[in-house]
Amino acid sequence: MSPTKHAVVPAGPRPAGQVTFLGAGPGDPGLLTLRAVEVLSAADVLVADPLTAAAVRLHCPAGVELHDAQPGVEGLALDGGPADAAAAITLLLPAVRAGRQVVRTVDGDPGLDSRAAEEMLACAQAGIPFQVVPGVAQSVGVPAYAGVPLRAGAGADVRFVDASHCAPDAYDWSNLGGCDATLVVRTRLGSLPLSATALVASGRKPDTPVSVTLEGTTTRQRTYTATLATLAAELKAARVLPSPVSAPVNPASSVIAVVGEQVSSRPTLSWFETKPLFGWNVLVPRTKDQAGALSEQLRSYGAVPSEVPTIAVEPPRTPQQMERAIKGLVTGRYEWIAFTSVNAVKAVREKFEEYGLDARAFAGIKVAAVGETTSQALVDFGVKPDLVPTGEQSAAGLLEDWPLYDPVFDPIDRVLLPRADIATETLVAGLVELGWEVDDVTAYRTVRASPPPAETREAIKGGGFDAVIFTSSSTVRNLVGIAGKPHNVTVIACIGPATAKTAEEHGLRVDVLAPAPSVAALAEALADFGAARRDAATQAGEQVYRPSERRPGSRRKAR
């Protein structure tokens, strides 16, 4: 018998390789466009400009091949010249011919970048297919974040100048000195004094307002205002340019300057740098799962949250208790189940999934929850809590609203309480006093997390963080245990009196106490504290708003 012949099914066509020149925006990761995120998610090779490299990498697949597009990187040293561009594209040619998607991200917008233009030309000459995804240009995005509108009135004129690749005295300002247009200048910090002098010499009025923005659209943004005549002196006084008493910011740093009467609107329209916690480094001693909403709220106030887990959650040492509890839920052993944490919800949900159960297993059982996040975790599971404390979101608050056991109306007198191995007995004792039987079950164990990296520990002890948010007494104890005590310049914010007491017992000064026991109220209270501190500093004529700027040896910064 002859062997059976199998038909050969051809593989589907592989997408043709190409290079995408993608505008990554001026620095804020939130300014990436939807199209940019879509393209990055399919990238095989990423060649990224340095300013936005970290932001774009977050949207790339795990196995993406990474290259830096900056001078000094062998083979991809893109200095802006045609020869350099052609050499870099030639190196990427094999990847394109192999059908790979090469994404070349450009800080700002590729249409306003001379290097990107040269690389596009090199692609065209080499026969490499390419496409362009525009981005928010630095010359537009940075003034918007600085609170400087570029146009006012129908006849207003705006001119964009890129002098960032010129020597300080090489750019010809003669055609711009005599005009009334608002000038948006991308240049090097060290070139600004000579540029201002050249504009005045060419006819621009010495009292013309100027704004200079460093690291625009990021939480490190700083904007300085002056006039063409006073610009050099103001920047030296702010210790941005060299002076006899200070070390400067790198004079080669690229900045965005706006020259014109529109700069006068900045005191009224500045919205970004005036956020209550702008630039504050806030330590959040919680896991990423727990800290998501809190960190997002802190970012809305201008802060930079750093999440450091202080506890790790592990299964109970013996699973029999939880197995019996889940069986009891299904067979009708309980009248109530009470959840006091997100971790308890997660532990029960994981057991349900292990046994092939879902939220329908809660039918006929009353569900209680402490706290907004715990309630939301139940809703996400498909369970709406029947009881949430109307007052304090704690075990004591739950007991205040918990009904007495009534043998007439309550056919079952038993409550299931899945919780941590280190939980207090307050809730159990209170339920027993109300006439209920309680199955107090260890659903998970909490153990101290591993210490954070050395640089984080040094920042905690050395005053590198502006604030620490404590959401429980255990976070205080564990943070001090794994990383040391926060520096005395660091603002300490606590969710409630018990947490504050623990902080004080560890030698910490509590600056902020939440008016209500919720993480949202705690973040808002910290923002109010930051706003009050900023207002007080402004009224006192000070230029330091962040607590970490006051630590010994730190350099005071200007607005």
N, C-alpha and C positions, 0 to 999 in steps of 0.2 A: 504494500500500500504506500502510495507516494505521500510525502509529508504535506500537511496542510499549509497553504500559503495565506499569510495574513496581509491584508491591505495596509499600506503605509499611509498614515494620515499626516499630511504636512502640518507643521506647526503654524500657528497664526502669525501674521506679519508683525514684526517688531517695529514699534514706532520709530520713525526716522530721527536720528540724533540732530540736535541743534544747540545753539547757544542763546540763552535768554538774558538780555541786559535788563536788570530789574532794579527799579528805584526803591531803596530801602528806607527812604525818609530821612529826616534830620537827626534822629536819635531816639525819640520816644517810640518804644516797640508798638504802642497802640496806634501809630500812624501808618503801619503797613496796610496796604489795601487788601481787599478780599482776593483779588486776582493774584497778588503777590504771594499770599499764603497758599493758594491753590498750586501755583507753579513750584514753590519751594517744597511742597509735600511730595512732588514727583521727581525731585532732583537726584541725579546720580553723582554729579560732581558740583561742588560749590566753591566759587572763587569770590571771597568777600572782602569788601573794604573794611578797615579796622573799626570805625566808629560804631557800625551797626552789626558787626560780625556775630556777637553773642545773641542778639535778638533774632536774626534770621536763622541761625542754627537750630533754634528751638522748634522751628516748623519743618525741618528736614527729616527724612527717614534716618533710622539709626545707623545704617551702613553707608551713609553718604561720604564721598571722598572730599576731604577738606583742603583748601589752599587759602593762603592770605594774599591779598592783592595790595602789597605795600613795598616800598623800596627796601632792599636788603634780603628779600626772600628769594633764594636761588631759583632761577627759571621763571619766576613770576614777579620780577621787579618792574612794576609798571610806573615809570617816571613821567609818562605823558608824551613821550616821543614816538614817532611812527615806528622806528626800529624796535623799541621795547615792546610796543603793542603787537607787532607782527611776530616777534619771538614768542611772546606769551601765547598767542592764538595758535601758533604752530605746535606748541607743546600739547595743546588741548585737541588738536586735530584728530589723533587716534581715537580719543573717547567719542568724538562726534561721529566718526566713520563707523564705530562699533555700535551705533544706535543709542548712545548714552545721552542723557539730558544734562547739559552743562548750564549752570545758573551763575551768572556774573552779577553780583549785587553791588550797587553803587550807592554811596552815601548821598542822600538827596534824590535828585532826578537825573537819569542818564542823559537826557536831552540838554542839560546845562553843565555837563561834565566833559571837559576837553579830552581827558584820557579815554572815556567811554566812546567818544566820537572816533578817536584814532583806532580803537579796537574794533568798532563796527566796520570801519573802512578796511581793516586788515582781514576781517571775516569775509567781506564782499570780494576782496582780491583773491582770497584763498578758496573761494567757492564754498564757504561754510554757511549753511542756512542759519539765520538768526531772527529773533523777534525782540521787541522792546515792550516792557511793562513800566509805564510811568510811575513816579512816586512823588511825594510831597517835597518840593524843592526847599533846601535850607534857606534860601533867600526869601521865601514866603512863609514857611513854617516858623522859623525862629522869631521874626518880628511879631507874629501873631501870639506866640507864647510870651513874648516880652511886654505885651500890651501896647504895641506901637502899630496903629493902623497905617497902611501905606498910601491910602488915597482918601481925600475929603473934597467933595465937590466934583461936578461933571467935567471941569476942565483941568483937573489936577493931572500932573505928569509924574511917572515913576520910571526911573532908570536903574537897571541892574548892572553892577560892575563886579567882575571877578579879577581881583588883583592878587589872588592867593599864591600864584606861581611867579610873581615878579619880585625883584629885589626892591627894597624900600624906596629907592630913588628912581626906579626904572619906569613906573607907570606915568603916562602923560595925562595929567588932569586938566589941561588947558581948555578942553572942550566942555568941561563940566563945571568949572568955576563960575562962569557967568550965567548959568541957567538957574531957574527957580524950582526945578524938579526935585522930588524926594529921591535921594540916592540910597540904594541898598547895596552895600559894599561887602563882598566876601574878601577878606584879606588876612594877613598875618598880624598877630597882636603887636609885634615889635615894629611893624610898618606904620602903625596908626599916627604917631606924632608927625612924621614927615608928610604923610598923606594929608593930614589936617592943615599943616602949614602950606602945602602946595595948593590946596583948594582956596585958601584965603588969598594967596599970592595970585591966583587965577581969577579972582573977583568975587568969591563967595564971602558973605558978611561974617566977620569974626564971631558975632554973637549967635550964629546959627546953631540950633540945638543938635546934639549928637547923642545917640545911644550906642553902647557897645555890649554885646551879649556873648558870653563864653559858655560853652557846653550847652547850647540852646536845646530846649524841649526835653532835657533830662532833669532829674531831681538834683543835679549839681549845677544847674543853670544859675548864672549871676549876671545881672545887667547893671551897667554904670551909665549915668547920664552926665553930660557936660555941654560945653559949647566948643566950636572949633578952636577958639582961642585958649580955652582952659583945659582941653582934653588931656594933654600930656601931664599937666600938673595933677589933675584929678586921678588919673590912673596911677601915678606914682604915690599919691597920698593914700590910695586904696591898696597899695602894695601889690599891684598887678604888674607894673613895669619896674625895672630896677631902680632902687633908691639906696642911699647909704645905710638904711636901717632894716632892710628886708630882703628876703630871697624872693625872686619873681616867679610868677607862673611862666611856663615855657614861652618865650617871646615868639617862637615859631608856630604857636598854636593858631589854628584857623578860627576866626571870629566873624560875626555878622555885625556890621555897623550900619546904622540908619542916620542919614544926614538930612535934616529938614524940619519944618515947623510941626510936622505930625508927631515928633518925639514929645512935644509938650503935653500930649494926651496921656502919656504913660502913667502919671500919678493917679489918674482916674480909672484907667482901663487895665491896669496891671492885675491880672486874675490868677496867674500861675504861681509866681514867686510869693504872693501874699496868702497862699493857703495856710491854715493854722499850724500845720506840722511840716511845712515845706522843707524838704531835705533832711528831716529827722531820721536817723537810723534807729528803728524800734525793734527790740528783741521780743519775739513772741515764743515763749517756751511751750509750744504745743506741736503736735505732729501736723504734717501738711493736710491730712484729712480733716483734722479738727480745726485748723487755723484758716481754712480757705476764706470763709465769709469775713472773719476778723481782719485778715490781711488785706482783702479787697477794700474794706471800709477804711482802713488806715491809708491805703494808696489814694483813696478819694480825697483825703485831707492833705495829700502831698508827701506822706511819709514813705520810707523805704523799709518795709518789714523784712526781718530775717527770722525764719522759723527754725527753732532749735528744740527737738524733742527732748523732754526730760524724763519721760516714762515710756516703757515699752509694754504692749499688751500681749499676753500669752494665754493659751488655753489653760484651764484648770489642770492640776496634777493628775486628778482622776476624773474621768468623764461620766462616771455612773450617776452622780447627782443630777447633772443636766439631762441625761438620757431619761431618767425617771420623771423629771419635771416636764419634758416635752411630751412624754406619754400621758402624763396627767392632764396636760392641756387638751389633748385630743380626746381623752375619755371623759372629760367633764368633771375633773377633780376640783377645779378652781372657779370661784366666783369673780375674782379680780386677778390681774397681773399688773405689777407696778414697775415702771422703768425709770431709773434715776440718772441714766447717762446714755450717750450715744453708743458707747461700747457695749452696754447691756443689750441694746437693740440689735447691734451687729452680731453679738454672740448667739442670740436666739434665732436670728435670721439665718445664720450659717448652719445651725442645727436643723432648722426647717428644710433648707435646701439639701442638706445631707440625707434627710429622710424622704425627700420628694414632696414636701409640704409647701404650701404657700399661705397667703394672708387669710384664706378662707378658714383655716384652722382656728382662727380667733372668734369664729361665730359663736355667739352666746356668752362670750367672756367680756367683762368690762375691763377697759384698759386705762391706766393712769400714767401720766408722764410728768417729769419735772424738767422745766426749761424749754426754751424755744427750739434749740437745736435737737433735743431729744424728740420733741413732738414732730419736727420736720422729718427726722429719720424714720419715724413710724409712718408718716404720711407717704414718704417715698416707698415704703414697703407695702403700702396699700391699706394701712390701718389708721383710722381716725381716733385719737384719744377721746375717751369719755370724760376724763377728769384731768384738768391741768390747774395747778394752784392759781387762785385769783390774786394772791398777794406775793409774798416772797417765794422765789423759785428755788426751793430747798426742801429737804425732808420735813422740816418744821412747817413750812408753808403748805406742803401736801397734807400733813396731818390736820391742819386747821380746817381743811375743806373735806376731809375724808368722813363718810357717814358712819354712824354707829351700826354695829351689827344688829339686825332685826330678824329674829327667827321666822317672823311671819312673811316678810317680803324678800328675805335672802335665803333661798333654798340651800345654798352652800355657804359654809362659814370660813372658807380657806382662801388665802391670798398667796400668789407666787411672787417672790421677790428675787429676780436674778440680778446679781450685782458683783462688785469687785471683792476680792478676798480681804481687802483692808478697809472695807466700808464700816462706818460707825453703826452702833446698835440703836440709834435714836428712832429710826423709822420702825424697826421691828417692835421695840418697846411700846411705842405709841399706838401701833395697830392692835397689839395685844390688849392694851388698856381700853380700846374701843370695842373689844369683844371678838376680834378676829383671830383665827389660827393662821400662822405664817410659816410657809416653807421658804426659809432663807437659804438660797442656793448660790454657790460660787459659780458664776458664769464665765469669769475670766480673772486672770491674775495681773496685777500691775507690778512691774519691776523697774528699777532705775535704769534709765537709758545709758548707753555708752557716752563717754565725754565727747564734746564737740571738738572740731579741729583746733590745733594750738593757736592759730590766728584768731579764732573766735573767742577762745578763753582769754587771750591777751586783751582783746577788745572789751570784753566784759569787765575785767579787773582794772584795765587801764583807762576807762572812760571813753572808749570808742563808740559806745551806744548812747544815744540821747535819752532813751527811755526803755524801761522793761515793763511789760504787761503781765501781771500775775492773775491767773483765773482760778486758782485754788491754793490751799495751803501746801498741798503736795508739790505743786510747781515751784514754790519758794524753796522748800527743803531740798528738792532734787536738783534744782539749778545750782544752788550753793554747793551741794555735794559733788556735782560732776564738773563744775566750771569755776567755782569760787564766788565771792561776794561782789556784786556790782559796785563800781566806783561811786564815791559820794557825790559826783556831779550828775550822775544818771538819775533821771526822774523815775520814781517808782509809782506805778499805778496798780491798784488792787481792786478786785471785783466786789469785795464785801468786808465787813468788820473782822470776820474770822481769819481771812487771808491777810488782812492788814496786821492783825495781832501777831501772826506767824512771822511776817516780814520784820516787824519791830523786834521780835525775839531773836532774830538773826542779825540784829544790828543795822537794819535798813531804815531810812527815813521815808515814810510814806507821804508822797506829795499829792496823789490823786486817789480819791475813793469814789467808785461808781455810785450814782444816786439810786440805782436799781440793780439787782444782781443778775445782769445779763452782759454778754460780751459787747453787744451793740452800745449799751449805755456806758460801758467802760471806755470804749474807743471814743465816743462822743465827749466824755468827760476829759479825756486826755487832750482832745482837740481844743476844747474850751480853755484848758490850762495853757496850751501852746499859744493860742490867740491872745490870752491875757498877758503872757510873758512878752510876746512880740509888741503889743501895744505899750507896755511899760517901758520896754527898751527904746521904742521910738520916741516916746515922750521925754525920756532921759537923754536923748541924743546919742544913744549907743548904736553900734553897728554889729552887735553880736546877738543872735537870736537862738542859736542852737546850744543846748547845755554842753555838748562835747567840745565846743569851741572855748569853753572856760577852763578846761582841765589844764593842769600845770604844763607849761612848755608848748601849748598849742598856739597857733598863729591866729590872731583875730582877723576876721574877714569883713570886707565892706559889703554893702548892699549891691 
